[in-house]
């Protein structure tokens, strides 16, 4: 029987990708092992031309194990699931193999919820610094550099790269992004000095130190020369590049990224995909639905039982043609009859089982319950969010944010290094000056957020910049505070009114992008936010 591990090994030896038409078996190395991807370690403290081939050879077996599982999960996500190879011994001619692809549903929800809006870099500054002379100039320069960084990322279409990257993370728990210097033929005026790539985790892996810090020693990209029938291993370290074919280094050179240009993103510490913990439940749902359709078809094509009567083959064919038959009892004391042999499933009980399985999937994966409670309740506001599972979905999303930000800082180190070495880019940023903002639910409960802002500004005891940061109304609170101060100074109005004006303009702009009507409410009158605070 075909094995996933054998398929991956064969792909690496022959240069041919695994065929998705093969049965996704779990024989051998993969059986019962879907508990996250293995971390590949090495006892070396430094990888260079002297030991890079040995470290690569030692790590290939562990990568083949991970690649086999990733390949299975990717095909499962696309609908190639075990139910398609179900074996039915009784009446095998009636066999419906139904795939309810909830794996795709789970991943699609996670991507849409997590990345509803493009990720944005914001300026991370201490409150109040912008009010001092020299510090104010530094703040202005930093904010301008952050805006330029966002423009460069927009030029490279980073939002779509983030979407593809997070898709891999949701499916197999891992994703890889590569940042390299923009090639000469691809360079254009005003473009970013770097290129971004999302790598296939089946052909990419990293090796980490076995010491306590687990620092990345090297990254490996696997490609194939189909004409020559060779596998090419491209290895990056923090200072060099190696190309290895047939166990020999055929090319090597140093690089100036000052870090490894391949960055590993993980969804969680276990490196598990979002639907990986519920694979048995998803398979069970497929079985239940397939058996239900089999039951319906078996009732329609039920076997006929002839009781106390004899009928020839010709008579049976005539009955099927004319739709009627004449029978006579063999024993006058027993009534002859023709009955259908069927024993239908309890569809209500079966539906209950299916709903219970699906509810378990929803709870484990942190998805909202879209079925509701089957009736009206007195719950409102936050109680509805908690009851229907949206609070659980938000807690999962915040956990993903923390893991994403950790790797994003490593990516920024590489990108900023390229920008510093480019003559066409003048950015003077430190990693600690940059914050990654997820604009996921920025304009939900907008009335309450506007009231929080006006109340905090109206107390007179809270620094306005803290109010901007705490209300949750702005995607970039520091930039919004600066813009509001400029607006208030030029129009001779209070900061509260200026803040609402800025929020209203941002809401209209984002609403036009979404096609929605998200707006910030007008204040009750033209007075300052003190009225809202005293209400």
VEXDO-129131 format. One line per field, with one value per residue (C-alpha): x, y, z; chain; residue number from 0; residue in three letters. Coordinates in steps of 0.5 Angstrom, whole numbers. Example, Ala and Ser with C-alpha at 12.3 -4.5 7.8 and 13.67 -1.06 7.14 Angstrom:
<filums>
X c(25  27) $
Y c(-9  -2) $
Z c(16  14) $
chain c(A  A) $
n c(0  1) $
res c(Ala  Ser) $
</filums>
This chain:
<filums>
X c(0  2  5  6  13  15  12  16  22  21  19  26  30  27  25  17  12  7  1  -5  -9  -6  -10  -8  -5  -3  2  9  12  5  1  -3  3  -1  1  4  11  17  23  29  35  43  48  53  53  55  54  59  62  66  60  54  53  53  48  44  44  42  36  33  30  26  24  21  17  14  13  9  4  4  2  -3  -6  -6  -9  -14  -16  -17  -22  -18  -20  -20  -28  -26  -23  -29  -30  -37  -38  -46  -49  -42  -46  -49  -44  -44  -37  -39  -34  -36  -30  -31  -23  -24  -29  -25  -19  -23  -26  -19  -16  -22  -23  -15  -14  -20  -16  -9  -4  -1  6  5  10  11  13  12  6  8  15  12  10  18  22  28  24  18  23  25  18  16  22  20  13  15  19  14  9  15  15  8  8  14  10  4  9  11  3  5  -2  -3  3  1  -6  -2  3  -3  -6  0  0  -7  -7  0  2  8  9  16  17  23  26  32  35  31  33  36  31  25  28  23  23  20  19  21  29  27  22  18  16  12  15  12  13  14  20  23  25  30  35  36  41  39  42  37  36  34  37  36  43  40  35  34  30  29  28  29  32  27  32  38  34  37  35  38  39  39  42  42  46  46  52  53  49  51  48  49  48  49  52  57  57  57  56  57  58  57  51  50  43  46  41  37  33  28  24  19  12  9  1  3  9  6  6  -1  -6  -13  -16  -11  -14  -21  -19  -22  -29  -28  -28  -33  -38  -36  -38  -45  -47  -44  -48  -54  -54  -53  -59  -64  -61  -62  -69  -71  -67  -70  -69  -76  -78  -83  -87  -90  -90  -86  -84  -80  -75  -79  -85  -80  -78  -85  -87  -81  -83  -91  -90  -95  -95  -100  -98  -101  -100  -97  -100  -108  -107  -102  -103  -98  -94  -89  -85  -79  -74  -71  -70  -69  -64  -67  -66  -67  -62  -57  -58  -57  -50  -48  -50  -46  -40  -40  -41  -35  -31  -33  -31  -25  -23  -25  -31  -37  -44  -48  -54  -56  -60  -66  -70  -70  -67  -66  -58  -56  -49  -43  -47  -49  -42  -40  -46  -45  -37  -35  -31  -27  -26  -23  -18  -16  -14  -10  -6  -4  -3  3  6  6  9  15  17  15  20  25  23  23  30  32  28  31  38  36  33  39  44  40  42  34  31  33  30  32  28  29  25  23  20  15  9  5  -3  -8  -14  -19  -25  -23  -30  -34  -38  -36  -41  -38  -31  -33  -36  -30  -26  -30  -31  -23  -22  -27  -24  -18  -14  -12  -7  -10  -5  -7  -14  -13  -9  -14  -21  -19  -22  -16  -12  -6  -7  -1  -1  -9  -7  -2  -7  -12  -7  -6  -13  -15  -9  -11  -19  -19  -23  -22  -18  -24  -28  -22  -21  -28  -27  -21  -24  -30  -26  -22  -29  -31  -25  -25  -32  -31  -26  -31  -37  -40  -43  -39  -39  -37  -43  -44  -43  -49  -47  -41  -38  -32  -32  -33  -41  -40  -36  -41  -47) $
Y c(0  7  11  18  18  14  18  24  20  18  26  28  22  23  30  29  32  27  25  28  22  17  15  19  13  14  7  7  13  18  13  16  22  28  32  38  38  36  41  40  40  40  40  44  52  54  52  53  50  45  42  44  38  33  38  38  30  29  33  31  25  29  34  28  26  33  34  27  30  37  34  30  36  40  35  34  42  41  35  29  26  18  18  17  11  8  0  -2  -10  -10  -8  -5  -2  3  7  15  18  25  30  35  40  43  43  48  52  53  55  60  63  64  67  72  73  74  78  82  88  89  89  96  98  103  108  105  111  113  118  125  125  128  135  136  140  135  129  132  132  125  123  126  123  116  117  119  113  108  111  110  103  102  105  100  94  96  97  89  87  85  84  78  75  75  72  66  65  65  60  55  57  55  48  45  50  53  58  61  68  70  77  78  84  86  83  88  87  87  94  100  107  108  101  97  95  88  82  78  70  65  59  52  48  42  44  49  48  51  47  50  49  44  49  52  58  54  59  58  55  55  55  50  51  44  45  40  40  35  35  33  29  32  35  42  44  52  53  60  62  68  70  66  62  55  51  43  38  30  32  37  44  47  54  59  66  71  75  82  81  80  75  69  71  66  67  61  63  58  58  55  52  45  47  44  47  49  43  38  37  35  30  24  28  31  24  22  27  25  17  19  23  18  13  17  18  10  9  13  10  3  5  7  1  -4  -12  -15  -21  -26  -29  -36  -35  -37  -32  -34  -29  -28  -26  -21  -18  -17  -14  -9  -7  -6  -4  -10  -17  -23  -28  -34  -37  -44  -46  -44  -43  -38  -31  -30  -23  -19  -14  -9  -11  -5  -2  5  9  14  20  25  21  21  29  29  25  30  36  34  32  39  43  39  41  49  49  46  50  56  58  62  58  60  56  60  57  56  61  68  70  76  76  82  86  82  76  75  75  70  65  64  63  70  71  65  66  73  69  65  70  74  68  68  75  74  68  72  78  74  72  79  82  77  79  86  86  83  88  94  91  91  98  101  98  101  108  109  108  112  109  110  106  101  95  97  103  99  96  91  93  88  92  86  89  96  99  94  98  104  108  106  107  114  115  112  117  123  121  120  127  130  128  133  128  123  125  126  121  115  116  115  109  106  107  103  107  108  103  108  112  116  118  120  124  128  129  131  136  139  140  143  148  150  150  153  147  142  136  131  135  134  127  125  129  125  118  120  121  114  111  114  112  105  104  106  101  95  98  99  105  105  112  116  119  126  130  132  139  144  144  140  133  135  135  128  127  130  126) $
Z c(0  -2  4  5  8  2  -3  0  0  -7  -9  -6  -10  -17  -17  -18  -13  -10  -14  -10  -14  -9  -3  3  8  15  14  17  20  20  24  30  30  28  34  31  27  30  31  28  32  31  37  33  35  28  21  16  10  14  17  13  9  15  18  12  12  19  18  12  16  21  15  11  17  17  10  10  15  12  5  8  12  5  1  7  7  -1  0  -1  5  8  7  -1  0  5  4  4  5  5  -2  -4  -11  -6  -4  -3  -1  2  4  8  8  15  15  9  13  19  15  11  18  21  15  14  22  23  17  15  14  12  18  19  22  28  31  38  43  50  52  53  49  43  47  48  44  41  43  39  33  34  34  28  24  27  25  18  17  20  14  9  11  11  4  2  4  0  -6  -5  -4  3  5  0  2  9  7  4  10  15  10  11  18  19  15  18  24  20  15  12  9  5  4  -1  -4  -10  -17  -22  -27  -22  -19  -21  -18  -12  -11  -4  -5  -3  -5  -1  -2  2  1  1  8  4  1  7  14  19  23  31  36  41  47  51  47  40  36  28  25  18  13  8  1  -3  -11  -17  -23  -27  -33  -30  -24  -19  -12  -10  -3  -2  5  8  15  18  14  8  3  0  -6  -5  -10  -9  -2  -5  -4  -12  -10  -4  -2  4  4  8  11  18  19  16  10  11  17  21  23  28  30  36  40  38  31  30  25  27  24  26  33  31  25  28  29  22  19  23  21  14  15  18  12  7  11  11  4  3  8  3  -3  0  1  -6  -8  -3  -4  -6  -1  -4  1  0  -8  -14  -19  -25  -28  -34  -29  -25  -32  -34  -27  -28  -35  -33  -26  -24  -22  -21  -15  -13  -6  -6  0  0  8  7  4  -1  -1  -4  1  1  5  9  16  15  20  25  22  28  32  27  26  33  33  27  31  37  33  29  36  39  33  33  41  40  34  37  32  33  33  27  29  35  41  37  40  42  49  53  52  49  48  50  53  46  44  50  48  41  41  39  45  44  37  39  45  39  35  40  41  34  34  39  35  29  32  35  28  24  28  25  18  20  22  15  11  15  14  6  7  10  5  -1  -4  -6  1  7  14  21  25  31  32  38  35  31  33  29  29  27  25  26  30  30  28  32  38  35  39  46  44  42  49  52  49  50  57  59  55  59  66  65  69  64  59  52  49  54  52  45  46  51  47  41  36  32  28  30  36  36  29  31  37  33  27  32  36  29  27  34  33  26  27  35  37  43  42  44  38  33  35  33  27  25  27  23  17  18  19  12  9  11  10  3  2  5  2  9  12  19  22  28  31  32  38  42  41  39  46  48  51  58  57  55  62  66  63) $
chain c(A  A  A  A  A  A  A  A  A  A  A  A  A  A  A  A  A  A  A  A  A  A  A  A  A  A  A  A  A  A  A  A  A  A  A  A  A  A  A  A  A  A  A  A  A  A  A  A  A  A  A  A  A  A  A  A  A  A  A  A  A  A  A  A  A  A  A  A  A  A  A  A  A  A  A  A  A  A  A  A  A  A  A  A  A  A  A  A  A  A  A  A  A  A  A  A  A  A  A  A  A  A  A  A  A  A  A  A  A  A  A  A  A  A  A  A  A  A  A  A  A  A  A  A  A  A  A  A  A  A  A  A  A  A  A  A  A  A  A  A  A  A  A  A  A  A  A  A  A  A  A  A  A  A  A  A  A  A  A  A  A  A  A  A  A  A  A  A  A  A  A  A  A  A  A  A  A  A  A  A  A  A  A  A  A  A  A  A  A  A  A  A  A  A  A  A  A  A  A  A  A  A  A  A  A  A  A  A  A  A  A  A  A  A  A  A  A  A  A  A  A  A  A  A  A  A  A  A  A  A  A  A  A  A  A  A  A  A  A  A  A  A  A  A  A  A  A  A  A  A  A  A  A  A  A  A  A  A  A  A  A  A  A  A  A  A  A  A  A  A  A  A  A  A  A  A  A  A  A  A  A  A  A  A  A  A  A  A  A  A  A  A  A  A  A  A  A  A  A  A  A  A  A  A  A  A  A  A  A  A  A  A  A  A  A  A  A  A  A  A  A  A  A  A  A  A  A  A  A  A  A  A  A  A  A  A  A  A  A  A  A  A  A  A  A  A  A  A  A  A  A  A  A  A  A  A  A  A  A  A  A  A  A  A  A  A  A  A  A  A  A  A  A  A  A  A  A  A  A  A  A  A  A  A  A  A  A  A  A  A  A  A  A  A  A  A  A  A  A  A  A  A  A  A  A  A  A  A  A  A  A  A  A  A  A  A  A  A  A  A  A  A  A  A  A  A  A  A  A  A  A  A  A  A  A  A  A  A  A  A  A  A  A  A  A  A  A  A  A  A  A  A  A  A  A  A  A  A  A  A  A  A  A  A  A  A  A  A  A  A  A  A  A  A  A  A  A  A  A  A  A  A  A  A  A  A  A  A  A  A  A  A  A  A  A  A  A  A  A  A  A  A  A  A  A  A  A  A  A  A  A  A  A  A  A  A  A  A  A  A  A  A  A  A  A  A  A  A  A  A  A  A  A  A  A) $
n c(0  1  2  3  4  5  6  7  8  9  10  11  12  13  14  15  16  17  18  19  20  21  22  23  24  25  26  27  28  29  30  31  32  33  34  35  36  37  38  39  40  41  42  43  44  45  46  47  48  49  50  51  52  53  54  55  56  57  58  59  60  61  62  63  64  65  66  67  68  69  70  71  72  73  74  75  76  77  78  79  80  81  82  83  84  85  86  87  88  89  90  91  92  93  94  95  96  97  98  99  100  101  102  103  104  105  106  107  108  109  110  111  112  113  114  115  116  117  118  119  120  121  122  123  124  125  126  127  128  129  130  131  132  133  134  135  136  137  138  139  140  141  142  143  144  145  146  147  148  149  150  151  152  153  154  155  156  157  158  159  160  161  162  163  164  165  166  167  168  169  170  171  172  173  174  175  176  177  178  179  180  181  182  183  184  185  186  187  188  189  190  191  192  193  194  195  196  197  198  199  200  201  202  203  204  205  206  207  208  209  210  211  212  213  214  215  216  217  218  219  220  221  222  223  224  225  226  227  228  229  230  231  232  233  234  235  236  237  238  239  240  241  242  243  244  245  246  247  248  249  250  251  252  253  254  255  256  257  258  259  260  261  262  263  264  265  266  267  268  269  270  271  272  273  274  275  276  277  278  279  280  281  282  283  284  285  286  287  288  289  290  291  292  293  294  295  296  297  298  299  300  301  302  303  304  305  306  307  308  309  310  311  312  313  314  315  316  317  318  319  320  321  322  323  324  325  326  327  328  329  330  331  332  333  334  335  336  337  338  339  340  341  342  343  344  345  346  347  348  349  350  351  352  353  354  355  356  357  358  359  360  361  362  363  364  365  366  367  368  369  370  371  372  373  374  375  376  377  378  379  380  381  382  383  384  385  386  387  388  389  390  391  392  393  394  395  396  397  398  399  400  401  402  403  404  405  406  407  408  409  410  411  412  413  414  415  416  417  418  419  420  421  422  423  424  425  426  427  428  429  430  431  432  433  434  435  436  437  438  439  440  441  442  443  444  445  446  447  448  449  450  451  452  453  454  455  456  457  458  459  460  461  462  463  464  465  466  467  468  469  470  471  472  473  474  475  476  477  478  479  480  481  482  483  484  485  486  487  488  489  490  491  492  493  494  495  496  497  498  499  500  501  502  503  504  505  506  507  508  509  510  511  512  513  514  515  516  517  518  519  520  521  522  523  524  525  526  527  528  529  530  531  532  533  534) $
res c(Unk  Unk  Unk  Unk  Unk  Unk  Unk  Unk  Unk  Unk  Unk  Unk  Unk  Unk  Unk  Unk  Unk  Unk  Unk  Unk  Unk  Unk  Unk  Unk  Unk  Unk  Unk  Unk  Unk  Unk  Unk  Unk  Unk  Unk  Unk  Unk  Unk  Unk  Unk  Unk  Unk  Unk  Unk  Unk  Unk  Unk  Unk  Unk  Unk  Unk  Unk  Unk  Unk  Unk  Unk  Unk  Unk  Unk  Unk  Unk  Unk  Unk  Unk  Unk  Unk  Unk  Unk  Unk  Unk  Unk  Unk  Unk  Unk  Unk  Unk  Unk  Unk  Unk  Unk  Unk  Unk  Unk  Unk  Unk  Unk  Unk  Unk  Unk  Unk  Unk  Unk  Unk  Unk  Unk  Unk  Unk  Unk  Unk  Unk  Unk  Unk  Unk  Unk  Unk  Unk  Unk  Unk  Unk  Unk  Unk  Unk  Unk  Unk  Unk  Unk  Unk  Unk  Unk  Unk  Unk  Unk  Unk  Unk  Unk  Unk  Unk  Unk  Unk  Unk  Unk  Unk  Unk  Unk  Unk  Unk  Unk  Unk  Unk  Unk  Unk  Unk  Unk  Unk  Unk  Unk  Unk  Unk  Unk  Unk  Unk  Unk  Unk  Unk  Unk  Unk  Unk  Unk  Unk  Unk  Unk  Unk  Unk  Unk  Unk  Unk  Unk  Unk  Unk  Unk  Unk  Unk  Unk  Unk  Unk  Unk  Unk  Unk  Unk  Unk  Unk  Unk  Unk  Unk  Unk  Unk  Unk  Unk  Unk  Unk  Unk  Unk  Unk  Unk  Unk  Unk  Unk  Unk  Unk  Unk  Unk  Unk  Unk  Unk  Unk  Unk  Unk  Unk  Unk  Unk  Unk  Unk  Unk  Unk  Unk  Unk  Unk  Unk  Unk  Unk  Unk  Unk  Unk  Unk  Unk  Unk  Unk  Unk  Unk  Unk  Unk  Unk  Unk  Unk  Unk  Unk  Unk  Unk  Unk  Unk  Unk  Unk  Unk  Unk  Unk  Unk  Unk  Unk  Unk  Unk  Unk  Unk  Unk  Unk  Unk  Unk  Unk  Unk  Unk  Unk  Unk  Unk  Unk  Unk  Unk  Unk  Unk  Unk  Unk  Unk  Unk  Unk  Unk  Unk  Unk  Unk  Unk  Unk  Unk  Unk  Unk  Unk  Unk  Unk  Unk  Unk  Unk  Unk  Unk  Unk  Unk  Unk  Unk  Unk  Unk  Unk  Unk  Unk  Unk  Unk  Unk  Unk  Unk  Unk  Unk  Unk  Unk  Unk  Unk  Unk  Unk  Unk  Unk  Unk  Unk  Unk  Unk  Unk  Unk  Unk  Unk  Unk  Unk  Unk  Unk  Unk  Unk  Unk  Unk  Unk  Unk  Unk  Unk  Unk  Unk  Unk  Unk  Unk  Unk  Unk  Unk  Unk  Unk  Unk  Unk  Unk  Unk  Unk  Unk  Unk  Unk  Unk  Unk  Unk  Unk  Unk  Unk  Unk  Unk  Unk  Unk  Unk  Unk  Unk  Unk  Unk  Unk  Unk  Unk  Unk  Unk  Unk  Unk  Unk  Unk  Unk  Unk  Unk  Unk  Unk  Unk  Unk  Unk  Unk  Unk  Unk  Unk  Unk  Unk  Unk  Unk  Unk  Unk  Unk  Unk  Unk  Unk  Unk  Unk  Unk  Unk  Unk  Unk  Unk  Unk  Unk  Unk  Unk  Unk  Unk  Unk  Unk  Unk  Unk  Unk  Unk  Unk  Unk  Unk  Unk  Unk  Unk  Unk  Unk  Unk  Unk  Unk  Unk  Unk  Unk  Unk  Unk  Unk  Unk  Unk  Unk  Unk  Unk  Unk  Unk  Unk  Unk  Unk  Unk  Unk  Unk  Unk  Unk  Unk  Unk  Unk  Unk  Unk  Unk  Unk  Unk  Unk  Unk  Unk  Unk  Unk  Unk  Unk  Unk  Unk  Unk  Unk  Unk  Unk  Unk  Unk  Unk  Unk  Unk  Unk  Unk  Unk  Unk  Unk  Unk  Unk  Unk  Unk  Unk  Unk  Unk  Unk  Unk  Unk  Unk  Unk  Unk  Unk  Unk  Unk  Unk  Unk  Unk  Unk  Unk  Unk  Unk  Unk  Unk  Unk  Unk  Unk  Unk  Unk  Unk  Unk  Unk  Unk  Unk  Unk  Unk  Unk  Unk  Unk  Unk  Unk  Unk  Unk  Unk  Unk  Unk  Unk  Unk  Unk  Unk  Unk  Unk  Unk  Unk  Unk  Unk) $
</filums>
